[in-house]
């Protein structure tokens, strides 16, 4: 099973590794990675989600 390295959940892209599990013990949820964007407005950094 491909596992996300940072969350230990099912991988849905890069940064994954293959792991073996006893049947029924593998993760069942997909990894979710939040992506934020920083903008500069009038000299202040603001993070958007």
PyMOL Python script that loads the backbone (N, CA, C, O; Angstrom):
from pymol import cmd

cmd.read_pdbstr("""\
ATOM      1  N   UNK A   1       0.859  -1.167   0.000  1.00  0.00           N
ATOM      2  CA  UNK A   1       0.000   0.000   0.000  1.00  0.00           C
ATOM      3  C   UNK A   1       0.904   1.228   0.000  1.00  0.00           C
ATOM      4  O   UNK A   1       1.873   1.267   0.758  1.00  0.00           O
ATOM      5  N   UNK A   2       0.618   2.224  -0.822  1.00  0.00           N
ATOM      6  CA  UNK A   2       1.384   3.474  -0.836  1.00  0.00           C
ATOM      7  C   UNK A   2       0.887   4.384   0.283  1.00  0.00           C
ATOM      8  O   UNK A   2      -0.296   4.715   0.355  1.00  0.00           O
ATOM      9  N   UNK A   3       1.811   4.778   1.149  1.00  0.00           N
ATOM     10  CA  UNK A   3       1.497   5.572   2.329  1.00  0.00           C
ATOM     11  C   UNK A   3       2.169   6.934   2.215  1.00  0.00           C
ATOM     12  O   UNK A   3       3.326   7.029   1.808  1.00  0.00           O
ATOM     13  N   UNK A   4       1.438   7.988   2.578  1.00  0.00           N
ATOM     14  CA  UNK A   4       1.987   9.335   2.607  1.00  0.00           C
ATOM     15  C   UNK A   4       3.006   9.426   3.740  1.00  0.00           C
ATOM     16  O   UNK A   4       2.705   9.070   4.880  1.00  0.00           O
ATOM     17  N   UNK A   5       4.196   9.895   3.432  1.00  0.00           N
ATOM     18  CA  UNK A   5       5.281   9.942   4.422  1.00  0.00           C
ATOM     19  C   UNK A   5       4.976  10.868   5.607  1.00  0.00           C
ATOM     20  O   UNK A   5       5.396  10.575   6.727  1.00  0.00           O
ATOM     21  N   UNK A   6       4.274  11.951   5.393  1.00  0.00           N
ATOM     22  CA  UNK A   6       4.069  12.914   6.474  1.00  0.00           C
ATOM     23  C   UNK A   6       2.841  12.622   7.335  1.00  0.00           C
ATOM     24  O   UNK A   6       2.796  13.041   8.492  1.00  0.00           O
ATOM     25  N   UNK A   7       1.843  11.912   6.800  1.00  0.00           N
ATOM     26  CA  UNK A   7       0.623  11.679   7.571  1.00  0.00           C
ATOM     27  C   UNK A   7       0.415  10.225   7.977  1.00  0.00           C
ATOM     28  O   UNK A   7      -0.293   9.956   8.947  1.00  0.00           O
ATOM     29  N   UNK A   8       1.017   9.283   7.256  1.00  0.00           N
ATOM     30  CA  UNK A   8       0.780   7.865   7.528  1.00  0.00           C
ATOM     31  C   UNK A   8      -0.536   7.370   6.958  1.00  0.00           C
ATOM     32  O   UNK A   8      -0.926   6.227   7.198  1.00  0.00           O
ATOM     33  N   UNK A   9      -1.228   8.222   6.202  1.00  0.00           N
ATOM     34  CA  UNK A   9      -2.486   7.834   5.570  1.00  0.00           C
ATOM     35  C   UNK A   9      -2.220   7.403   4.135  1.00  0.00           C
ATOM     36  O   UNK A   9      -1.083   7.454   3.666  1.00  0.00           O
ATOM     37  N   UNK A  10      -3.275   6.977   3.436  1.00  0.00           N
ATOM     38  CA  UNK A  10      -3.128   6.554   2.048  1.00  0.00           C
ATOM     39  C   UNK A  10      -2.617   7.709   1.204  1.00  0.00           C
ATOM     40  O   UNK A  10      -3.120   8.828   1.297  1.00  0.00           O
ATOM     41  N   UNK A  11      -1.625   7.435   0.389  1.00  0.00           N
ATOM     42  CA  UNK A  11      -1.019   8.472  -0.446  1.00  0.00           C
ATOM     43  C   UNK A  11      -1.904   8.781  -1.640  1.00  0.00           C
ATOM     44  O   UNK A  11      -2.576   7.901  -2.179  1.00  0.00           O
ATOM     45  N   UNK A  12      -1.894  10.043  -2.046  1.00  0.00           N
ATOM     46  CA  UNK A  12      -2.644  10.451  -3.231  1.00  0.00           C
ATOM     47  C   UNK A  12      -1.769  11.287  -4.152  1.00  0.00           C
ATOM     48  O   UNK A  12      -2.260  12.172  -4.853  1.00  0.00           O
ATOM     49  N   UNK A  13      -0.488  11.009  -4.147  1.00  0.00           N
ATOM     50  CA  UNK A  13       0.440  11.756  -4.995  1.00  0.00           C
ATOM     51  C   UNK A  13       1.864  11.418  -4.636  1.00  0.00           C
ATOM     52  O   UNK A  13       2.170  10.301  -4.219  1.00  0.00           O
ATOM     53  N   UNK A  14       2.732  12.400  -4.804  1.00  0.00           N
ATOM     54  CA  UNK A  14       4.145  12.196  -4.512  1.00  0.00           C
ATOM     55  C   UNK A  14       4.403  12.043  -3.021  1.00  0.00           C
ATOM     56  O   UNK A  14       3.468  11.983  -2.223  1.00  0.00           O
ATOM     57  N   UNK A  15       5.669  11.982  -2.654  1.00  0.00           N
ATOM     58  CA  UNK A  15       6.115  11.848  -1.274  1.00  0.00           C
ATOM     59  C   UNK A  15       5.464  10.665  -0.568  1.00  0.00           C
ATOM     60  O   UNK A  15       4.941  10.806   0.537  1.00  0.00           O
ATOM     61  N   UNK A  16       5.498   9.508  -1.205  1.00  0.00           N
ATOM     62  CA  UNK A  16       4.911   8.320  -0.603  1.00  0.00           C
ATOM     63  C   UNK A  16       5.952   7.216  -0.489  1.00  0.00           C
ATOM     64  O   UNK A  16       7.018   7.276  -1.101  1.00  0.00           O
ATOM     65  N   UNK A  17       5.623   6.226   0.296  1.00  0.00           N
ATOM     66  CA  UNK A  17       6.464   5.038   0.412  1.00  0.00           C
ATOM     67  C   UNK A  17       5.551   3.826   0.454  1.00  0.00           C
ATOM     68  O   UNK A  17       4.389   3.925   0.848  1.00  0.00           O
ATOM     69  N   UNK A  18       6.078   2.691   0.049  1.00  0.00           N
ATOM     70  CA  UNK A  18       5.296   1.464   0.054  1.00  0.00           C
ATOM     71  C   UNK A  18       5.471   0.776   1.400  1.00  0.00           C
ATOM     72  O   UNK A  18       6.590   0.612   1.885  1.00  0.00           O
ATOM     73  N   UNK A  19       4.355   0.376   1.997  1.00  0.00           N
ATOM     74  CA  UNK A  19       4.379  -0.357   3.259  1.00  0.00           C
ATOM     75  C   UNK A  19       3.478  -1.571   3.134  1.00  0.00           C
ATOM     76  O   UNK A  19       2.550  -1.599   2.327  1.00  0.00           O
ATOM     77  N   UNK A  20       3.770  -2.563   3.943  1.00  0.00           N
ATOM     78  CA  UNK A  20       2.978  -3.789   3.965  1.00  0.00           C
ATOM     79  C   UNK A  20       2.223  -3.857   5.280  1.00  0.00           C
ATOM     80  O   UNK A  20       2.752  -3.498   6.333  1.00  0.00           O
ATOM     81  N   UNK A  21       0.978  -4.322   5.210  1.00  0.00           N
ATOM     82  CA  UNK A  21       0.118  -4.398   6.382  1.00  0.00           C
ATOM     83  C   UNK A  21      -0.519  -5.771   6.471  1.00  0.00           C
ATOM     84  O   UNK A  21      -0.727  -6.436   5.456  1.00  0.00           O
ATOM     85  N   UNK A  22      -0.825  -6.192   7.685  1.00  0.00           N
ATOM     86  CA  UNK A  22      -1.656  -7.374   7.875  1.00  0.00           C
ATOM     87  C   UNK A  22      -3.044  -6.993   7.391  1.00  0.00           C
ATOM     88  O   UNK A  22      -3.526  -5.898   7.682  1.00  0.00           O
ATOM     89  N   UNK A  23      -3.689  -7.888   6.654  1.00  0.00           N
ATOM     90  CA  UNK A  23      -4.999  -7.587   6.078  1.00  0.00           C
ATOM     91  C   UNK A  23      -5.937  -7.037   7.145  1.00  0.00           C
ATOM     92  O   UNK A  23      -6.083  -7.617   8.221  1.00  0.00           O
ATOM     93  N   UNK A  24      -6.566  -5.914   6.831  1.00  0.00           N
ATOM     94  CA  UNK A  24      -7.511  -5.276   7.732  1.00  0.00           C
ATOM     95  C   UNK A  24      -6.897  -4.210   8.628  1.00  0.00           C
ATOM     96  O   UNK A  24      -7.623  -3.526   9.349  1.00  0.00           O
ATOM     97  N   UNK A  25      -5.564  -4.049   8.600  1.00  0.00           N
ATOM     98  CA  UNK A  25      -4.925  -3.050   9.460  1.00  0.00           C
ATOM     99  C   UNK A  25      -4.402  -1.844   8.689  1.00  0.00           C
ATOM    100  O   UNK A  25      -3.855  -0.919   9.289  1.00  0.00           O
ATOM    101  N   UNK A  26      -4.561  -1.841   7.375  1.00  0.00           N
ATOM    102  CA  UNK A  26      -4.044  -0.743   6.564  1.00  0.00           C
ATOM    103  C   UNK A  26      -4.892   0.518   6.757  1.00  0.00           C
ATOM    104  O   UNK A  26      -6.076   0.422   7.080  1.00  0.00           O
ATOM    105  N   UNK A  27      -4.294   1.698   6.563  1.00  0.00           N
ATOM    106  CA  UNK A  27      -5.053   2.947   6.654  1.00  0.00           C
ATOM    107  C   UNK A  27      -6.201   2.955   5.645  1.00  0.00           C
ATOM    108  O   UNK A  27      -6.111   2.340   4.583  1.00  0.00           O
ATOM    109  N   UNK A  28      -7.264   3.649   5.984  1.00  0.00           N
ATOM    110  CA  UNK A  28      -8.430   3.704   5.099  1.00  0.00           C
ATOM    111  C   UNK A  28      -8.727   5.124   4.628  1.00  0.00           C
ATOM    112  O   UNK A  28      -9.562   5.313   3.743  1.00  0.00           O
ATOM    113  N   UNK A  29      -8.062   6.124   5.199  1.00  0.00           N
ATOM    114  CA  UNK A  29      -8.316   7.511   4.816  1.00  0.00           C
ATOM    115  C   UNK A  29      -7.196   8.034   3.934  1.00  0.00           C
ATOM    116  O   UNK A  29      -6.025   7.714   4.133  1.00  0.00           O
ATOM    117  N   UNK A  30      -7.584   8.856   2.943  1.00  0.00           N
ATOM    118  CA  UNK A  30      -6.625   9.502   2.054  1.00  0.00           C
ATOM    119  C   UNK A  30      -5.960  10.673   2.778  1.00  0.00           C
ATOM    120  O   UNK A  30      -6.602  11.384   3.550  1.00  0.00           O
ATOM    121  N   UNK A  31      -4.684  10.859   2.520  1.00  0.00           N
ATOM    122  CA  UNK A  31      -3.959  12.002   3.071  1.00  0.00           C
ATOM    123  C   UNK A  31      -4.482  13.284   2.433  1.00  0.00           C
ATOM    124  O   UNK A  31      -4.754  13.329   1.234  1.00  0.00           O
ATOM    125  N   UNK A  32      -4.617  14.317   3.247  1.00  0.00           N
ATOM    126  CA  UNK A  32      -5.056  15.628   2.767  1.00  0.00           C
ATOM    127  C   UNK A  32      -3.973  16.626   3.145  1.00  0.00           C
ATOM    128  O   UNK A  32      -3.567  16.705   4.304  1.00  0.00           O
ATOM    129  N   UNK A  33      -3.516  17.374   2.179  1.00  0.00           N
ATOM    130  CA  UNK A  33      -2.506  18.400   2.423  1.00  0.00           C
ATOM    131  C   UNK A  33      -3.118  19.751   2.114  1.00  0.00           C
ATOM    132  O   UNK A  33      -3.529  20.021   0.985  1.00  0.00           O
ATOM    133  N   UNK A  34      -3.172  20.609   3.146  1.00  0.00           N
ATOM    134  CA  UNK A  34      -3.684  21.955   2.932  1.00  0.00           C
ATOM    135  C   UNK A  34      -2.616  22.784   2.240  1.00  0.00           C
ATOM    136  O   UNK A  34      -1.428  22.670   2.542  1.00  0.00           O
ATOM    137  N   UNK A  35      -3.049  23.606   1.323  1.00  0.00           N
ATOM    138  CA  UNK A  35      -2.128  24.464   0.589  1.00  0.00           C
ATOM    139  C   UNK A  35      -2.501  25.902   0.884  1.00  0.00           C
ATOM    140  O   UNK A  35      -3.645  26.312   0.694  1.00  0.00           O
ATOM    141  N   UNK A  36      -1.532  26.656   1.347  1.00  0.00           N
ATOM    142  CA  UNK A  36      -1.764  28.064   1.620  1.00  0.00           C
ATOM    143  C   UNK A  36      -0.936  28.916   0.671  1.00  0.00           C
ATOM    144  O   UNK A  36       0.070  28.464   0.124  1.00  0.00           O
ATOM    145  N   UNK A  37      -1.369  30.137   0.488  1.00  0.00           N
ATOM    146  CA  UNK A  37      -0.655  31.073  -0.367  1.00  0.00           C
ATOM    147  C   UNK A  37      -0.432  32.349   0.417  1.00  0.00           C
ATOM    148  O   UNK A  37      -1.353  32.871   1.045  1.00  0.00           O
ATOM    149  N   UNK A  38       0.777  32.844   0.381  1.00  0.00           N
ATOM    150  CA  UNK A  38       1.083  34.100   1.056  1.00  0.00           C
ATOM    151  C   UNK A  38       1.090  35.217   0.028  1.00  0.00           C
ATOM    152  O   UNK A  38       1.736  35.123  -1.015  1.00  0.00           O
ATOM    153  N   UNK A  39       0.352  36.283   0.348  1.00  0.00           N
ATOM    154  CA  UNK A  39       0.354  37.451  -0.533  1.00  0.00           C
ATOM    155  C   UNK A  39       0.883  38.642   0.257  1.00  0.00           C
ATOM    156  O   UNK A  39       0.765  38.697   1.481  1.00  0.00           O
ATOM    157  N   UNK A  40       1.453  39.566  -0.446  1.00  0.00           N
ATOM    158  CA  UNK A  40       1.944  40.786   0.184  1.00  0.00           C
ATOM    159  C   UNK A  40       1.009  41.915  -0.228  1.00  0.00           C
ATOM    160  O   UNK A  40       0.849  42.204  -1.414  1.00  0.00           O
ATOM    161  N   UNK A  41       0.392  42.552   0.771  1.00  0.00           N
ATOM    162  CA  UNK A  41      -0.545  43.635   0.512  1.00  0.00           C
ATOM    163  C   UNK A  41      -0.126  44.822   1.374  1.00  0.00           C
ATOM    164  O   UNK A  41      -0.166  44.744   2.602  1.00  0.00           O
ATOM    165  N   UNK A  42       0.265  45.893   0.750  1.00  0.00           N
ATOM    166  CA  UNK A  42       0.716  47.090   1.474  1.00  0.00           C
ATOM    167  C   UNK A  42       1.841  46.765   2.451  1.00  0.00           C
ATOM    168  O   UNK A  42       1.895  47.327   3.545  1.00  0.00           O
ATOM    169  N   UNK A  43       2.740  45.861   2.061  1.00  0.00           N
ATOM    170  CA  UNK A  43       3.884  45.529   2.904  1.00  0.00           C
ATOM    171  C   UNK A  43       3.611  44.496   3.973  1.00  0.00           C
ATOM    172  O   UNK A  43       4.524  44.132   4.715  1.00  0.00           O
ATOM    173  N   UNK A  44       2.372  44.004   4.080  1.00  0.00           N
ATOM    174  CA  UNK A  44       2.045  42.994   5.084  1.00  0.00           C
ATOM    175  C   UNK A  44       1.813  41.648   4.411  1.00  0.00           C
ATOM    176  O   UNK A  44       1.115  41.561   3.401  1.00  0.00           O
ATOM    177  N   UNK A  45       2.401  40.604   4.978  1.00  0.00           N
ATOM    178  CA  UNK A  45       2.188  39.249   4.462  1.00  0.00           C
ATOM    179  C   UNK A  45       0.894  38.703   5.048  1.00  0.00           C
ATOM    180  O   UNK A  45       0.660  38.799   6.253  1.00  0.00           O
ATOM    181  N   UNK A  46       0.058  38.132   4.194  1.00  0.00           N
ATOM    182  CA  UNK A  46      -1.194  37.523   4.629  1.00  0.00           C
ATOM    183  C   UNK A  46      -1.266  36.121   4.050  1.00  0.00           C
ATOM    184  O   UNK A  46      -0.968  35.919   2.873  1.00  0.00           O
ATOM    185  N   UNK A  47      -1.659  35.148   4.869  1.00  0.00           N
ATOM    186  CA  UNK A  47      -1.766  33.779   4.398  1.00  0.00           C
ATOM    187  C   UNK A  47      -3.219  33.492   4.033  1.00  0.00           C
ATOM    188  O   UNK A  47      -4.134  33.744   4.817  1.00  0.00           O
ATOM    189  N   UNK A  48      -3.410  32.962   2.832  1.00  0.00           N
ATOM    190  CA  UNK A  48      -4.740  32.600   2.362  1.00  0.00           C
ATOM    191  C   UNK A  48      -4.853  31.089   2.298  1.00  0.00           C
ATOM    192  O   UNK A  48      -3.866  30.404   2.027  1.00  0.00           O
ATOM    193  N   UNK A  49      -6.022  30.572   2.539  1.00  0.00           N
ATOM    194  CA  UNK A  49      -6.242  29.124   2.444  1.00  0.00           C
ATOM    195  C   UNK A  49      -7.272  28.808   1.416  1.00  0.00           C
ATOM    196  O   UNK A  49      -7.588  27.638   1.197  1.00  0.00           O
TER     197      UNK A  49
END
""", "prot")
cmd.dss("prot")
cmd.show_as("cartoon", "prot")
cmd.util.cbc("prot")
cmd.orient("prot")
